[in-house]
Amino acid sequence: MEMNLLEHTDAIVDIGEKSGKEYQIETSMAKMKEDWLVIEFGLKDFKTTGTSTVTGFDDAMQILDEHIVLTQTMLFSPFKKPFEAEIEEWNTKLLYVSDCIDEWMKV
């Protein structure tokens, strides 16, 4: 049985490129979620007031900024369809974390 693959080279290349882009999105999402597993916030006594302040903002803000930009880039990707709901949910979570950190820093 002859398949004449050369006649379908353009379609094969197109499918391969789309699959590669989708794989990039999938692995980027997994890596971002893994990055957050090591982020920790702490409490530090504030002078002798009996209250505490939150610590750990620097690492969280650096990762947060990177991840927001990457996630918003994914939202505009023509290859996002299989992951669209996951990307939108992740974007919502990142924006919520950003708002929380902003409020904590104000306090």
Jmol script that loads the backbone (N, CA, C; Angstrom):
load data "model"
ATOM      1  N   MET A   1       0.839  -1.180   0.000  1.00  0.00           N
ATOM      2  CA  MET A   1       0.000   0.000   0.000  1.00  0.00           C
ATOM      3  C   MET A   1       0.883   1.242   0.000  1.00  0.00           C
ATOM      4  N   GLU A   2       0.732   2.036  -0.990  1.00  0.00           N
ATOM      5  CA  GLU A   2       1.525   3.250  -1.151  1.00  0.00           C
ATOM      6  C   GLU A   2       0.753   4.438  -0.570  1.00  0.00           C
ATOM      7  N   MET A   3       1.428   5.250   0.261  1.00  0.00           N
ATOM      8  CA  MET A   3       0.740   6.349   0.947  1.00  0.00           C
ATOM      9  C   MET A   3       0.985   7.711   0.298  1.00  0.00           C
ATOM     10  N   ASN A   4       1.978   7.814  -0.534  1.00  0.00           N
ATOM     11  CA  ASN A   4       2.286   9.086  -1.189  1.00  0.00           C
ATOM     12  C   ASN A   4       2.413  10.237  -0.188  1.00  0.00           C
ATOM     13  N   LEU A   5       3.237  10.044   0.814  1.00  0.00           N
ATOM     14  CA  LEU A   5       3.403  11.053   1.858  1.00  0.00           C
ATOM     15  C   LEU A   5       3.924  12.383   1.325  1.00  0.00           C
ATOM     16  N   LEU A   6       4.708  12.326   0.278  1.00  0.00           N
ATOM     17  CA  LEU A   6       5.253  13.561  -0.279  1.00  0.00           C
ATOM     18  C   LEU A   6       4.153  14.497  -0.777  1.00  0.00           C
ATOM     19  N   GLU A   7       3.038  13.935  -1.170  1.00  0.00           N
ATOM     20  CA  GLU A   7       1.924  14.757  -1.623  1.00  0.00           C
ATOM     21  C   GLU A   7       1.265  15.511  -0.458  1.00  0.00           C
ATOM     22  N   HIS A   8       1.527  15.064   0.740  1.00  0.00           N
ATOM     23  CA  HIS A   8       0.883  15.645   1.924  1.00  0.00           C
ATOM     24  C   HIS A   8       1.880  16.373   2.828  1.00  0.00           C
ATOM     25  N   THR A   9       3.032  16.710   2.285  1.00  0.00           N
ATOM     26  CA  THR A   9       4.093  17.334   3.071  1.00  0.00           C
ATOM     27  C   THR A   9       3.612  18.608   3.764  1.00  0.00           C
ATOM     28  N   ASP A  10       2.918  19.467   3.048  1.00  0.00           N
ATOM     29  CA  ASP A  10       2.456  20.729   3.644  1.00  0.00           C
ATOM     30  C   ASP A  10       1.526  20.481   4.824  1.00  0.00           C
ATOM     31  N   ALA A  11       0.612  19.557   4.681  1.00  0.00           N
ATOM     32  CA  ALA A  11      -0.331  19.246   5.764  1.00  0.00           C
ATOM     33  C   ALA A  11       0.405  18.649   6.957  1.00  0.00           C
ATOM     34  N   ILE A  12       1.363  17.788   6.694  1.00  0.00           N
ATOM     35  CA  ILE A  12       2.133  17.148   7.762  1.00  0.00           C
ATOM     36  C   ILE A  12       2.939  18.191   8.523  1.00  0.00           C
ATOM     37  N   VAL A  13       3.586  19.088   7.809  1.00  0.00           N
ATOM     38  CA  VAL A  13       4.363  20.148   8.440  1.00  0.00           C
ATOM     39  C   VAL A  13       3.452  21.061   9.269  1.00  0.00           C
ATOM     40  N   ASP A  14       2.299  21.413   8.718  1.00  0.00           N
ATOM     41  CA  ASP A  14       1.346  22.274   9.419  1.00  0.00           C
ATOM     42  C   ASP A  14       0.872  21.623  10.718  1.00  0.00           C
ATOM     43  N   ILE A  15       0.520  20.361  10.663  1.00  0.00           N
ATOM     44  CA  ILE A  15       0.071  19.633  11.856  1.00  0.00           C
ATOM     45  C   ILE A  15       1.202  19.554  12.887  1.00  0.00           C
ATOM     46  N   GLY A  16       2.392  19.308  12.436  1.00  0.00           N
ATOM     47  CA  GLY A  16       3.548  19.237  13.338  1.00  0.00           C
ATOM     48  C   GLY A  16       3.812  20.561  14.033  1.00  0.00           C
ATOM     49  N   GLU A  17       3.722  21.664  13.291  1.00  0.00           N
ATOM     50  CA  GLU A  17       3.936  22.989  13.875  1.00  0.00           C
ATOM     51  C   GLU A  17       2.854  23.322  14.902  1.00  0.00           C
ATOM     52  N   LYS A  18       1.598  23.033  14.578  1.00  0.00           N
ATOM     53  CA  LYS A  18       0.502  23.289  15.516  1.00  0.00           C
ATOM     54  C   LYS A  18       0.669  22.458  16.780  1.00  0.00           C
ATOM     55  N   SER A  19       1.037  21.206  16.602  1.00  0.00           N
ATOM     56  CA  SER A  19       1.240  20.331  17.757  1.00  0.00           C
ATOM     57  C   SER A  19       2.370  20.846  18.636  1.00  0.00           C
ATOM     58  N   GLY A  20       3.424  21.331  18.014  1.00  0.00           N
ATOM     59  CA  GLY A  20       4.552  21.883  18.767  1.00  0.00           C
ATOM     60  C   GLY A  20       4.147  23.103  19.580  1.00  0.00           C
ATOM     61  N   LYS A  21       3.351  23.980  18.989  1.00  0.00           N
ATOM     62  CA  LYS A  21       2.880  25.185  19.691  1.00  0.00           C
ATOM     63  C   LYS A  21       1.954  24.812  20.852  1.00  0.00           C
ATOM     64  N   GLU A  22       1.084  23.836  20.629  1.00  0.00           N
ATOM     65  CA  GLU A  22       0.198  23.381  21.701  1.00  0.00           C
ATOM     66  C   GLU A  22       1.001  22.746  22.831  1.00  0.00           C
ATOM     67  N   TYR A  23       2.028  22.000  22.478  1.00  0.00           N
ATOM     68  CA  TYR A  23       2.886  21.381  23.490  1.00  0.00           C
ATOM     69  C   TYR A  23       3.597  22.453  24.317  1.00  0.00           C
ATOM     70  N   GLN A  24       4.038  23.525  23.666  1.00  0.00           N
ATOM     71  CA  GLN A  24       4.682  24.630  24.386  1.00  0.00           C
ATOM     72  C   GLN A  24       3.731  25.227  25.422  1.00  0.00           C
ATOM     73  N   ILE A  25       2.495  25.428  25.036  1.00  0.00           N
ATOM     74  CA  ILE A  25       1.502  25.970  25.965  1.00  0.00           C
ATOM     75  C   ILE A  25       1.301  25.002  27.128  1.00  0.00           C
ATOM     76  N   GLU A  26       1.142  23.741  26.811  1.00  0.00           N
ATOM     77  CA  GLU A  26       0.907  22.735  27.849  1.00  0.00           C
ATOM     78  C   GLU A  26       2.065  22.669  28.850  1.00  0.00           C
ATOM     79  N   THR A  27       3.289  22.656  28.358  1.00  0.00           N
ATOM     80  CA  THR A  27       4.444  22.572  29.254  1.00  0.00           C
ATOM     81  C   THR A  27       4.655  23.879  30.013  1.00  0.00           C
ATOM     82  N   SER A  28       4.367  25.006  29.405  1.00  0.00           N
ATOM     83  CA  SER A  28       4.486  26.296  30.096  1.00  0.00           C
ATOM     84  C   SER A  28       3.488  26.392  31.240  1.00  0.00           C
ATOM     85  N   MET A  29       2.267  25.937  31.013  1.00  0.00           N
ATOM     86  CA  MET A  29       1.261  25.946  32.077  1.00  0.00           C
ATOM     87  C   MET A  29       1.719  25.061  33.241  1.00  0.00           C
ATOM     88  N   ALA A  30       2.216  23.884  32.936  1.00  0.00           N
ATOM     89  CA  ALA A  30       2.669  22.957  33.978  1.00  0.00           C
ATOM     90  C   ALA A  30       3.835  23.558  34.766  1.00  0.00           C
ATOM     91  N   LYS A  31       4.770  24.208  34.072  1.00  0.00           N
ATOM     92  CA  LYS A  31       5.928  24.803  34.746  1.00  0.00           C
ATOM     93  C   LYS A  31       5.508  25.959  35.644  1.00  0.00           C
ATOM     94  N   MET A  32       4.579  26.791  35.170  1.00  0.00           N
ATOM     95  CA  MET A  32       4.129  27.907  36.001  1.00  0.00           C
ATOM     96  C   MET A  32       3.505  27.386  37.300  1.00  0.00           C
ATOM     97  N   LYS A  33       2.671  26.378  37.185  1.00  0.00           N
ATOM     98  CA  LYS A  33       2.022  25.823  38.383  1.00  0.00           C
ATOM     99  C   LYS A  33       3.058  25.219  39.329  1.00  0.00           C
ATOM    100  N   GLU A  34       4.065  24.587  38.762  1.00  0.00           N
ATOM    101  CA  GLU A  34       5.127  24.001  39.580  1.00  0.00           C
ATOM    102  C   GLU A  34       5.944  25.092  40.282  1.00  0.00           C
ATOM    103  N   ASP A  35       6.188  26.202  39.597  1.00  0.00           N
ATOM    104  CA  ASP A  35       6.952  27.310  40.184  1.00  0.00           C
ATOM    105  C   ASP A  35       6.310  27.824  41.471  1.00  0.00           C
ATOM    106  N   TRP A  36       4.989  27.803  41.539  1.00  0.00           N
ATOM    107  CA  TRP A  36       4.286  28.340  42.709  1.00  0.00           C
ATOM    108  C   TRP A  36       4.344  27.408  43.908  1.00  0.00           C
ATOM    109  N   LEU A  37       4.710  26.159  43.708  1.00  0.00           N
ATOM    110  CA  LEU A  37       4.773  25.211  44.820  1.00  0.00           C
ATOM    111  C   LEU A  37       5.848  25.578  45.840  1.00  0.00           C
ATOM    112  N   VAL A  38       6.869  26.306  45.418  1.00  0.00           N
ATOM    113  CA  VAL A  38       7.964  26.650  46.329  1.00  0.00           C
ATOM    114  C   VAL A  38       7.846  28.064  46.909  1.00  0.00           C
ATOM    115  N   ILE A  39       6.859  28.812  46.489  1.00  0.00           N
ATOM    116  CA  ILE A  39       6.681  30.168  47.004  1.00  0.00           C
ATOM    117  C   ILE A  39       6.041  30.094  48.391  1.00  0.00           C
ATOM    118  N   GLU A  40       6.681  30.762  49.332  1.00  0.00           N
ATOM    119  CA  GLU A  40       6.162  30.790  50.693  1.00  0.00           C
ATOM    120  C   GLU A  40       6.163  32.222  51.208  1.00  0.00           C
ATOM    121  N   PHE A  41       5.128  32.523  51.951  1.00  0.00           N
ATOM    122  CA  PHE A  41       5.067  33.788  52.657  1.00  0.00           C
ATOM    123  C   PHE A  41       5.285  33.478  54.131  1.00  0.00           C
ATOM    124  N   GLY A  42       5.866  34.427  54.820  1.00  0.00           N
ATOM    125  CA  GLY A  42       6.113  34.225  56.242  1.00  0.00           C
ATOM    126  C   GLY A  42       5.588  35.393  57.044  1.00  0.00           C
ATOM    127  N   LEU A  43       5.665  35.245  58.337  1.00  0.00           N
ATOM    128  CA  LEU A  43       5.289  36.327  59.244  1.00  0.00           C
ATOM    129  C   LEU A  43       6.504  36.706  60.068  1.00  0.00           C
ATOM    130  N   LYS A  44       6.701  37.994  60.226  1.00  0.00           N
ATOM    131  CA  LYS A  44       7.832  38.511  60.993  1.00  0.00           C
ATOM    132  C   LYS A  44       7.272  39.488  62.022  1.00  0.00           C
ATOM    133  N   ASP A  45       7.733  39.339  63.254  1.00  0.00           N
ATOM    134  CA  ASP A  45       7.272  40.263  64.297  1.00  0.00           C
ATOM    135  C   ASP A  45       7.591  41.699  63.912  1.00  0.00           C
ATOM    136  N   PHE A  46       6.625  42.558  64.147  1.00  0.00           N
ATOM    137  CA  PHE A  46       6.816  43.981  63.857  1.00  0.00           C
ATOM    138  C   PHE A  46       7.153  44.701  65.151  1.00  0.00           C
ATOM    139  N   LYS A  47       8.433  44.994  65.285  1.00  0.00           N
ATOM    140  CA  LYS A  47       8.960  45.660  66.484  1.00  0.00           C
ATOM    141  C   LYS A  47       8.463  44.937  67.736  1.00  0.00           C
ATOM    142  N   THR A  48       7.952  45.643  68.667  1.00  0.00           N
ATOM    143  CA  THR A  48       7.439  45.027  69.898  1.00  0.00           C
ATOM    144  C   THR A  48       5.936  45.271  70.036  1.00  0.00           C
ATOM    145  N   THR A  49       5.261  45.332  68.900  1.00  0.00           N
ATOM    146  CA  THR A  49       3.833  45.670  68.901  1.00  0.00           C
ATOM    147  C   THR A  49       2.928  44.461  69.133  1.00  0.00           C
ATOM    148  N   GLY A  50       3.468  43.282  69.020  1.00  0.00           N
ATOM    149  CA  GLY A  50       2.638  42.094  69.147  1.00  0.00           C
ATOM    150  C   GLY A  50       1.936  41.724  67.846  1.00  0.00           C
ATOM    151  N   THR A  51       2.220  42.444  66.778  1.00  0.00           N
ATOM    152  CA  THR A  51       1.657  42.127  65.465  1.00  0.00           C
ATOM    153  C   THR A  51       2.777  41.665  64.545  1.00  0.00           C
ATOM    154  N   SER A  52       2.386  41.196  63.401  1.00  0.00           N
ATOM    155  CA  SER A  52       3.371  40.672  62.453  1.00  0.00           C
ATOM    156  C   SER A  52       3.191  41.321  61.088  1.00  0.00           C
ATOM    157  N   THR A  53       4.240  41.248  60.301  1.00  0.00           N
ATOM    158  CA  THR A  53       4.166  41.674  58.908  1.00  0.00           C
ATOM    159  C   THR A  53       4.420  40.449  58.025  1.00  0.00           C
ATOM    160  N   VAL A  54       3.914  40.509  56.823  1.00  0.00           N
ATOM    161  CA  VAL A  54       4.080  39.404  55.878  1.00  0.00           C
ATOM    162  C   VAL A  54       5.402  39.593  55.141  1.00  0.00           C
ATOM    163  N   THR A  55       6.139  38.495  54.968  1.00  0.00           N
ATOM    164  CA  THR A  55       7.405  38.523  54.217  1.00  0.00           C
ATOM    165  C   THR A  55       7.299  37.575  53.025  1.00  0.00           C
ATOM    166  N   GLY A  56       8.233  37.697  52.106  1.00  0.00           N
ATOM    167  CA  GLY A  56       8.293  36.801  50.954  1.00  0.00           C
ATOM    168  C   GLY A  56       7.735  37.404  49.682  1.00  0.00           C
ATOM    169  N   PHE A  57       7.550  38.720  49.698  1.00  0.00           N
ATOM    170  CA  PHE A  57       6.956  39.372  48.537  1.00  0.00           C
ATOM    171  C   PHE A  57       7.869  39.383  47.309  1.00  0.00           C
ATOM    172  N   ASP A  58       9.171  39.528  47.529  1.00  0.00           N
ATOM    173  CA  ASP A  58      10.102  39.698  46.402  1.00  0.00           C
ATOM    174  C   ASP A  58      10.031  38.544  45.414  1.00  0.00           C
ATOM    175  N   ASP A  59      10.173  37.315  45.911  1.00  0.00           N
ATOM    176  CA  ASP A  59      10.130  36.144  45.023  1.00  0.00           C
ATOM    177  C   ASP A  59       8.761  36.015  44.360  1.00  0.00           C
ATOM    178  N   ALA A  60       7.732  36.213  45.150  1.00  0.00           N
ATOM    179  CA  ALA A  60       6.371  36.075  44.615  1.00  0.00           C
ATOM    180  C   ALA A  60       6.094  37.113  43.532  1.00  0.00           C
ATOM    181  N   MET A  61       6.496  38.342  43.747  1.00  0.00           N
ATOM    182  CA  MET A  61       6.231  39.399  42.768  1.00  0.00           C
ATOM    183  C   MET A  61       6.995  39.166  41.469  1.00  0.00           C
ATOM    184  N   GLN A  62       8.224  38.682  41.585  1.00  0.00           N
ATOM    185  CA  GLN A  62       9.015  38.413  40.380  1.00  0.00           C
ATOM    186  C   GLN A  62       8.347  37.328  39.539  1.00  0.00           C
ATOM    187  N   ILE A  63       7.983  36.240  40.175  1.00  0.00           N
ATOM    188  CA  ILE A  63       7.322  35.143  39.447  1.00  0.00           C
ATOM    189  C   ILE A  63       5.959  35.590  38.944  1.00  0.00           C
ATOM    190  N   LEU A  64       5.237  36.313  39.780  1.00  0.00           N
ATOM    191  CA  LEU A  64       3.893  36.768  39.406  1.00  0.00           C
ATOM    192  C   LEU A  64       3.935  37.622  38.146  1.00  0.00           C
ATOM    193  N   ASP A  65       4.837  38.580  38.101  1.00  0.00           N
ATOM    194  CA  ASP A  65       4.948  39.447  36.920  1.00  0.00           C
ATOM    195  C   ASP A  65       5.255  38.645  35.660  1.00  0.00           C
ATOM    196  N   GLU A  66       6.204  37.717  35.766  1.00  0.00           N
ATOM    197  CA  GLU A  66       6.557  36.875  34.618  1.00  0.00           C
ATOM    198  C   GLU A  66       5.367  36.032  34.162  1.00  0.00           C
ATOM    199  N   HIS A  67       4.679  35.447  35.129  1.00  0.00           N
ATOM    200  CA  HIS A  67       3.577  34.546  34.795  1.00  0.00           C
ATOM    201  C   HIS A  67       2.366  35.282  34.232  1.00  0.00           C
ATOM    202  N   ILE A  68       2.111  36.478  34.711  1.00  0.00           N
ATOM    203  CA  ILE A  68       0.999  37.256  34.161  1.00  0.00           C
ATOM    204  C   ILE A  68       1.261  37.576  32.692  1.00  0.00           C
ATOM    205  N   VAL A  69       2.469  38.004  32.382  1.00  0.00           N
ATOM    206  CA  VAL A  69       2.812  38.321  30.993  1.00  0.00           C
ATOM    207  C   VAL A  69       2.719  37.063  30.121  1.00  0.00           C
ATOM    208  N   LEU A  70       3.267  35.953  30.593  1.00  0.00           N
ATOM    209  CA  LEU A  70       3.239  34.711  29.825  1.00  0.00           C
ATOM    210  C   LEU A  70       1.806  34.224  29.617  1.00  0.00           C
ATOM    211  N   THR A  71       0.996  34.296  30.663  1.00  0.00           N
ATOM    212  CA  THR A  71      -0.390  33.838  30.564  1.00  0.00           C
ATOM    213  C   THR A  71      -1.195  34.712  29.617  1.00  0.00           C
ATOM    214  N   GLN A  72      -0.990  36.012  29.682  1.00  0.00           N
ATOM    215  CA  GLN A  72      -1.726  36.896  28.782  1.00  0.00           C
ATOM    216  C   GLN A  72      -1.275  36.699  27.336  1.00  0.00           C
ATOM    217  N   THR A  73      -0.023  36.365  27.133  1.00  0.00           N
ATOM    218  CA  THR A  73       0.457  36.031  25.788  1.00  0.00           C
ATOM    219  C   THR A  73      -0.255  34.773  25.281  1.00  0.00           C
ATOM    220  N   MET A  74      -0.396  33.790  26.165  1.00  0.00           N
ATOM    221  CA  MET A  74      -1.092  32.558  25.790  1.00  0.00           C
ATOM    222  C   MET A  74      -2.552  32.828  25.429  1.00  0.00           C
ATOM    223  N   LEU A  75      -3.171  33.775  26.111  1.00  0.00           N
ATOM    224  CA  LEU A  75      -4.578  34.093  25.844  1.00  0.00           C
ATOM    225  C   LEU A  75      -4.791  34.588  24.414  1.00  0.00           C
ATOM    226  N   PHE A  76      -3.754  35.161  23.816  1.00  0.00           N
ATOM    227  CA  PHE A  76      -3.862  35.674  22.449  1.00  0.00           C
ATOM    228  C   PHE A  76      -3.313  34.698  21.410  1.00  0.00           C
ATOM    229  N   SER A  77      -2.859  33.535  21.865  1.00  0.00           N
ATOM    230  CA  SER A  77      -2.281  32.554  20.953  1.00  0.00           C
ATOM    231  C   SER A  77      -3.373  31.875  20.123  1.00  0.00           C
ATOM    232  N   PRO A  78      -3.141  31.720  18.828  1.00  0.00           N
ATOM    233  CA  PRO A  78      -4.110  30.990  18.010  1.00  0.00           C
ATOM    234  C   PRO A  78      -4.103  29.483  18.311  1.00  0.00           C
ATOM    235  N   PHE A  79      -3.181  29.019  19.146  1.00  0.00           N
ATOM    236  CA  PHE A  79      -3.048  27.595  19.459  1.00  0.00           C
ATOM    237  C   PHE A  79      -3.590  27.251  20.849  1.00  0.00           C
ATOM    238  N   LYS A  80      -4.290  28.176  21.480  1.00  0.00           N
ATOM    239  CA  LYS A  80      -4.743  28.016  22.858  1.00  0.00           C
ATOM    240  C   LYS A  80      -5.982  27.140  23.020  1.00  0.00           C
ATOM    241  N   LYS A  81      -6.706  26.867  21.972  1.00  0.00           N
ATOM    242  CA  LYS A  81      -8.039  26.259  22.055  1.00  0.00           C
ATOM    243  C   LYS A  81      -8.118  25.055  23.000  1.00  0.00           C
ATOM    244  N   PRO A  82      -7.207  24.067  22.919  1.00  0.00           N
ATOM    245  CA  PRO A  82      -7.340  22.917  23.820  1.00  0.00           C
ATOM    246  C   PRO A  82      -7.150  23.275  25.304  1.00  0.00           C
ATOM    247  N   PHE A  83      -6.549  24.441  25.575  1.00  0.00           N
ATOM    248  CA  PHE A  83      -6.204  24.826  26.938  1.00  0.00           C
ATOM    249  C   PHE A  83      -6.887  26.119  27.369  1.00  0.00           C
ATOM    250  N   GLU A  84      -7.807  26.615  26.566  1.00  0.00           N
ATOM    251  CA  GLU A  84      -8.391  27.935  26.779  1.00  0.00           C
ATOM    252  C   GLU A  84      -8.993  28.101  28.176  1.00  0.00           C
ATOM    253  N   ALA A  85      -9.793  27.157  28.626  1.00  0.00           N
ATOM    254  CA  ALA A  85     -10.430  27.269  29.944  1.00  0.00           C
ATOM    255  C   ALA A  85      -9.377  27.265  31.052  1.00  0.00           C
ATOM    256  N   GLU A  86      -8.373  26.419  30.917  1.00  0.00           N
ATOM    257  CA  GLU A  86      -7.300  26.344  31.915  1.00  0.00           C
ATOM    258  C   GLU A  86      -6.497  27.645  31.956  1.00  0.00           C
ATOM    259  N   ILE A  87      -6.198  28.197  30.795  1.00  0.00           N
ATOM    260  CA  ILE A  87      -5.445  29.454  30.727  1.00  0.00           C
ATOM    261  C   ILE A  87      -6.250  30.587  31.355  1.00  0.00           C
ATOM    262  N   GLU A  88      -7.537  30.666  31.048  1.00  0.00           N
ATOM    263  CA  GLU A  88      -8.373  31.722  31.605  1.00  0.00           C
ATOM    264  C   GLU A  88      -8.492  31.594  33.123  1.00  0.00           C
ATOM    265  N   GLU A  89      -8.651  30.376  33.605  1.00  0.00           N
ATOM    266  CA  GLU A  89      -8.717  30.146  35.050  1.00  0.00           C
ATOM    267  C   GLU A  89      -7.403  30.538  35.719  1.00  0.00           C
ATOM    268  N   TRP A  90      -6.292  30.167  35.113  1.00  0.00           N
ATOM    269  CA  TRP A  90      -4.971  30.493  35.660  1.00  0.00           C
ATOM    270  C   TRP A  90      -4.765  32.012  35.669  1.00  0.00           C
ATOM    271  N   ASN A  91      -5.172  32.680  34.617  1.00  0.00           N
ATOM    272  CA  ASN A  91      -5.051  34.137  34.546  1.00  0.00           C
ATOM    273  C   ASN A  91      -5.859  34.790  35.676  1.00  0.00           C
ATOM    274  N   THR A  92      -7.059  34.301  35.906  1.00  0.00           N
ATOM    275  CA  THR A  92      -7.906  34.831  36.985  1.00  0.00           C
ATOM    276  C   THR A  92      -7.220  34.644  38.338  1.00  0.00           C
ATOM    277  N   LYS A  93      -6.631  33.478  38.557  1.00  0.00           N
ATOM    278  CA  LYS A  93      -5.937  33.212  39.816  1.00  0.00           C
ATOM    279  C   LYS A  93      -4.737  34.140  39.995  1.00  0.00           C
ATOM    280  N   LEU A  94      -3.969  34.321  38.926  1.00  0.00           N
ATOM    281  CA  LEU A  94      -2.800  35.204  39.021  1.00  0.00           C
ATOM    282  C   LEU A  94      -3.209  36.639  39.338  1.00  0.00           C
ATOM    283  N   LEU A  95      -4.255  37.111  38.699  1.00  0.00           N
ATOM    284  CA  LEU A  95      -4.721  38.477  38.963  1.00  0.00           C
ATOM    285  C   LEU A  95      -5.241  38.604  40.389  1.00  0.00           C
ATOM    286  N   TYR A  96      -5.879  37.560  40.899  1.00  0.00           N
ATOM    287  CA  TYR A  96      -6.355  37.562  42.280  1.00  0.00           C
ATOM    288  C   TYR A  96      -5.171  37.617  43.250  1.00  0.00           C
ATOM    289  N   VAL A  97      -4.149  36.804  42.998  1.00  0.00           N
ATOM    290  CA  VAL A  97      -2.941  36.816  43.830  1.00  0.00           C
ATOM    291  C   VAL A  97      -2.295  38.198  43.781  1.00  0.00           C
ATOM    292  N   SER A  98      -2.245  38.794  42.615  1.00  0.00           N
ATOM    293  CA  SER A  98      -1.675  40.131  42.467  1.00  0.00           C
ATOM    294  C   SER A  98      -2.434  41.145  43.319  1.00  0.00           C
ATOM    295  N   ASP A  99      -3.760  41.092  43.260  1.00  0.00           N
ATOM    296  CA  ASP A  99      -4.577  41.998  44.066  1.00  0.00           C
ATOM    297  C   ASP A  99      -4.344  41.770  45.555  1.00  0.00           C
ATOM    298  N   CYS A 100      -4.266  40.509  45.970  1.00  0.00           N
ATOM    299  CA  CYS A 100      -4.032  40.195  47.387  1.00  0.00           C
ATOM    300  C   CYS A 100      -2.683  40.735  47.861  1.00  0.00           C
ATOM    301  N   ILE A 101      -1.652  40.495  47.071  1.00  0.00           N
ATOM    302  CA  ILE A 101      -0.315  40.961  47.446  1.00  0.00           C
ATOM    303  C   ILE A 101      -0.302  42.490  47.525  1.00  0.00           C
ATOM    304  N   ASP A 102      -0.941  43.146  46.562  1.00  0.00           N
ATOM    305  CA  ASP A 102      -1.011  44.614  46.596  1.00  0.00           C
ATOM    306  C   ASP A 102      -1.656  45.095  47.885  1.00  0.00           C
ATOM    307  N   GLU A 103      -2.727  44.447  48.301  1.00  0.00           N
ATOM    308  CA  GLU A 103      -3.413  44.842  49.534  1.00  0.00           C
ATOM    309  C   GLU A 103      -2.546  44.562  50.756  1.00  0.00           C
ATOM    310  N   TRP A 104      -1.877  43.398  50.785  1.00  0.00           N
ATOM    311  CA  TRP A 104      -0.991  43.074  51.909  1.00  0.00           C
ATOM    312  C   TRP A 104       0.125  44.102  52.040  1.00  0.00           C
ATOM    313  N   MET A 105       0.661  44.522  50.899  1.00  0.00           N
ATOM    314  CA  MET A 105       1.758  45.480  50.936  1.00  0.00           C
ATOM    315  C   MET A 105       1.303  46.840  51.435  1.00  0.00           C
ATOM    316  N   LYS A 106       0.057  47.199  51.155  1.00  0.00           N
ATOM    317  CA  LYS A 106      -0.488  48.467  51.650  1.00  0.00           C
ATOM    318  C   LYS A 106      -0.598  48.457  53.177  1.00  0.00           C
ATOM    319  N   VAL A 107      -0.997  47.290  53.697  1.00  0.00           N
ATOM    320  CA  VAL A 107      -1.172  47.158  55.140  1.00  0.00           C
ATOM    321  C   VAL A 107       0.182  47.189  55.811  1.00  0.00           C
TER     322      VAL A 107
END
end "model"
wireframe off; spacefill off
backbone 0.3
color backbone group
